[in-house]
Amino acid sequence: MSHRAIYLDHNASTPLLPEARDALVDALCLTGNPSSVHAHGRALRNLIERARDQVARRAGAERGQVVFTGSATEAITQAIVGGVRAFDIDGIIVSKGEHVSVLRAAESTGRRLAQANLDADGRIDVEQVAEWLRQGEAIGQRLLVAVHSVNGETGVVQPIEALERLVGPTPHVLFVDAVQSFGRAPVDFASRAIDMMAVSAHKIGGPAGVGALLVKGHADSVRLVPGGGQEQGRRGGTESAALIAAFGAATEAFPDRFDRSAASALGHSIESGLAALSPDAVIFGAGVDRIGHVVNFAVPGLKSSVAMMGLDLAGISVSSGSACASGKVGVSHVLVAMGVERCLAECALRVSLGWTSTQEDATAFLAEFEHVLSRHRSRQGQAA
């Protein structure tokens, strides 16, 4: 049994960086409203604008393209619901593997919704999207394509460049949910054929409760909350200067704290260890390009709820997929869309590594999972 708490659920939320914590505390010590013109207000405004510059640099965006929001979910909703109005959208294309916030926002618009298939490795069916775009153009419709860059459950990297080539030369609009790639992989928003992009703070060592929408063109009209004209009229409500300042600090510090190569090496070591423990273990998305710090796997017959309970009792935190389902452990809609049989999907576990992860964490996870697996096999033998 592990003698210390081990956190291996970084795709859900990663620990707060010291730099972000310091920026947060410093800003909380200031008094005022960032919209006020006096010295106290200007001090808070300066923190927000500095953070805007920091997020823009990390995203390869222009500073005026950054709209701070209360979360990535809000940014996603603003992009889809606000974008439908701003760009006069007739229909929306998503994939069946989108985060639930994308699916729910798209459903709420009342526009025609098409869901592209995933292949067995979890990649979006680009040809299906292309056909729908051609059909839309043929009848004079403008469509919004809303897709994720990296799947949060499997780590599979999506063919965004292929979708850019499809959408870029057309009147259609492309929105990318970059929550799981921002800060962990290069992003160059300004020079790419992406019209809108959502990013989050707490996935890169910032605090929860703040995100951003990056948007080109029609920036003033892609709004969800009119409010009092904050964020240049693009998102109303008094900005949380403290959360935004911490977000900015995290965007600068995270790439130095998070070693992608080292995290990928840890992910590969976990996969190798799982194969040694259980040759019938399945790694989802193993045949395509993935973010290396995510391992989504299943051992046939070992239910994720049972495995998670055993690991949690040993102080090891993993997940069975997205953390946005009210704490429920259920079958992943992503795996279902990939054609994974329900009985295997019920066994799926996700290990996601981050800036605090070490080889000792990976070794402890494998050792404890071996115990969980041994108890499971013993129960199976007794039942037989």
N, C-alpha and C positions, 0 to 999 in steps of 0.2 A: 504494500500500500504506500502511496506517495506521502511524504512527510511535509509537503508544502503545497500551497495552492498553485496550480498550473493553469494558465489561461490560454486556450487554443481556439478562441472564437473571435479572431480579429476582424473577420468580414462583417460580423454583427456590429462591433464597435471596438476600437483599439484604445489602449490606455492613454490618458492625457499626457502630452509631452511636458517636460519641465518648462520649456520656453513658452508654451501656450498657457500653462498655469500661471507663470509670472506675469504675462501680459494681461491675463484675466484679472488677477488680484490688483495689479496696478491700476487698471481701468475702473475697477469697482470702487476704488478710493476717491475717484473724481466725482464731482457733483455737477449736475446740469443736464440740459437737453441739447443734443447735437444740432438741433435746428435753431437754437438761440444764437443771436449775433454777438453776445457779450463774450468776455474772455473764457468763462467757464464752458460755454457752449462750443466755442471755437476749439478748445482743447480736445473735447470729445470728437468734434468733426474731424480734426486732424488725425486722430486714431483710426477713424473709419476710412478716411481717404488713403492713409498709408496701407491699411489692410487691403483696400481695393487694388492698389498697385501691386501688392504681394500676390494676391490671388491671380490677377491678370498676368503677371510674369510667369507664374507656374503653369497657367493654362495656355500660354502663348496667345493671349487675347489683348485687345485694347482696353484700357481702363474703363472707358465709357460703355463697354459691353458687359460689365459686371453689375448684376443686380443682387444685393443681399436679401435673403429670405429667412424665414424661421426654421427651415429644414430643407433637405433635398426633396422630400415629398411635396412640400409647398412649391418648390422650384419646378418640379415635374408637372404639378397641377397647373401652375401658372403657364408653363410652356404649352401644355395641351389645351386646356380650357381657354386661356387667354389667346393662344396662338390660333385656335379655331376662329375666334372673332377677328383678330388682327389681320390674318391672311385670307379670310373668307374661304375657309376649308369646307369641302363637300363631304369628305370621307377620311377615315383614319386607318392606317395600316400598322399593325404591331406584330410581334411574334408571340407564339404560345408560351414562350419562356420568359416573358417580361416580368419584372417585379410587380407585385400586386398594385402598387401605387400608380403605375403606368396603366395597367388594365382598368382600374377603377376610374381613373381620370378620363380615359378614353370613353368608357361606357357612359359617363355622366354627361357628355356633350350632346348626346342624342343624334350624333352623326353616324352614318353607316360605318360599321367597324368590321375589318377583315383581319384575321389572325393567321399569319404565315406559319407553316410547319417548321419544326426542328428536325434535323436528321438524327441518326442514331448516336452521333457524337455531340449533339447539342448545338449545332450551327444553324443559323437562320437560312431558310430556303430562299436564296437570292433570286432565282429564276421565277419563283412564284410571285415575289414582290415586283419583279420587272414586268410580268404579265399584267398585274393589277394596275401598275402605273401606266402602261400602254393603253389599257382599256379606259382609264380615267382621262387621259389626254384625248383619246378618240372622241369622247363625248363632251369635251371642254370642262372637265372637272379638275379641281386642284385638290390634291391629297396631301395629308400629313403623315409621314413615315416616322414612327416613334419607336426606337429600338435601343437596346443596351450595348455598351462597348465590350464589357466583360460580364459574364454571368456570375452573380454573387454566390450561387450554390455550387457550381461545378468548376468555376474559374476559366471556362472556355472563352477564348477571344473570338469575337464576332467579326465577320467580314465587312467592317464599316467602310473601308475604302471602296469596295465593290458597290456598296449602296450609294456612296458619294458620287461615283461615276454615273449611276443611274439617275439620281435626283438632281445633281448639280446643273446640268444643261437645260432643265425643265422648269416650269412654273411651280412644281411641287416643292414641299418643305420637308427638311430633315431635322428631326430632334434626336439627340443622343443622350441617354442616361449614362453618364460617365462616373457614377458614384464609386464603382469598384476599380476604376482605372486611374482616376485623378490622383496625382502624387505618387503613384506606383508605376506609372509608365509614361513615356513622353506624350504630351498633348500640345497641339498647335492649332488652336481654335481659329484664329484670325485668318490663316492662310488656307483653311480647308473648306470644303463645300458643305459644311454643317451650319445650319441656321440658328439652332439653339442647343444648349447643353446644360445639364444639371450636375452640380458637384456638391459634396458634403464635407463638413468639418470633422465630424467624429470618427470618420473612417481613416483619417490621417493624423490622429493625435490631437485634434482640436476638441472643443466641447460639443455636446449634443445641443440642439436648439438653434443651430445656424447653418445655412447652406447658401448657395448662390446659383442664379440662373445667368448663363452667358447667352447673349442674344444679339444678332445682327439685324439691322434694318427694322423699321416699325417698332423700335425699342420703346417708344412712349406708349404705343397702343397695346403691346403684349403685357397686359396687367391683369391681376386677379383681385387685388385689394386697392381701391382708389385712395381711400384715406385722405390724409392731409397733404399729399403731394411729396412725401419723402422719396428718396432714391430717384430724384428727378422725375417724379410723377409715375414711376414704374412699379412701386410697391409701397403702399401707405402703411402708417404706423411708426411710432417712435423707434428708431433703430436701437438695438442693444449694442452699444459701443464696446462693452466688455467682451461679449461673445464674439463680435466681429473682429476685435483686436486679437483675441486668442486664435481665431481662425487664420488671420493673416500670419501670425507668428508660427503656427503649425505648418502652413504651406512652405515657409522658408526652412524650417528645421527638419521636417519629416524625411526628405530625401537623404539627408546626412545620417539620420538615425536608422532608417530602414534600408538595409542592404539587400537589394533584390536578388543578387546572385547567391548570397548566403541563405536567404529564406527559401529560394528554390532548391538549394542543396539539401536543406532540412526536409523539404517536402519530398524530394526523391528518396531520402533515407527512410522516411516513414513508409513510402510506397514499397520499398525493398523489404523493409521489416514486416509489413503486412503480408507480402507474398510468401515470406518465409514462415510466418505463423499460420497462414491459411492459403494454400495454393488456389483455392476456389474463390478467393476474394476478388471482387470486381471494382476496378477504378473507373469511374464514369468520366467520359471525355478523354480517355487515355490516348486515343489515336490522333488527336488534333492539338493545335497550339493552345496552351493554357497558361494562365498566370501560375507560376511554379509554387507559390506559397499556399495553394489551396489543394486539398486532397479530399475528394468526395468519393466514398467507397461503401461497399456493402459486403458482408459475409452472409451468404444465403442461410436463412433459418434463424439468424440472430437478430431479433427485432431491435430497431434503433432505440425504442423506449427502454428496453432492458439494458442495453449496452450503456446508454447515457446515464442511467441510474447507478450502475456499477462504477462507472468512471467518476461520476459526481461524488459518490461516497468516498472515493479515494482522493478527492480534491482536484480533479481534472475536469475542466470545462470545455466541452465540444458542443456541436449542435447537429440537428438533423436537416438543416437548410436555413431558409430565411428566418430572421428573428421578428418578423412583423405580423405574426399570426396569434397575438394575444397569449404567447407562451405555450401554444398547443404543439404537440408532436403529432404530425399527420403525414400523409403521403405528399411528396413534393409534386406540384403541377409541372415543374420543369422536367423531372424525370419521366413523368407520365407522357409529356409531349415528345420526349426522346424515344418513346416506345418501350420503356422499361416495364417489365411485368410488375403488377401491383405487389405481389409477394416479395419481390426483390426490393422494390422501392420502399417498402415498409422497414427495410433493414439498413437504409442509407444513413451514413454519418458523415459530417463535414468537419475536417480539421483545417483551420485557417491560421496561418502563422503571421507574426507581426514584428514590430521593432523591439519587443522585449523577449522574443522567443530565442531559445538556446538549444544546443545539442542535448543538454541535460533534460530539457522539456520533452524533446522528441523521444529520448531513450526511456524516460519515465512513462510517457504515454504508451509506448509499445510494450513495456513490461506490465503495466496495469491492464492493457487490452488483452494480453496473453492470459492473465488471470480471469478476466471476464469471459474470454473464449473457452478456457478450460472448464469453468463452472457450467457454461452453456452446454458443452459437450458431455459433461458428466450427467447433467439433467436429461439430455437426450438418451444417453445410455441407460439410465434408470427407467425412463419411460418405455424404452424398447423391451 
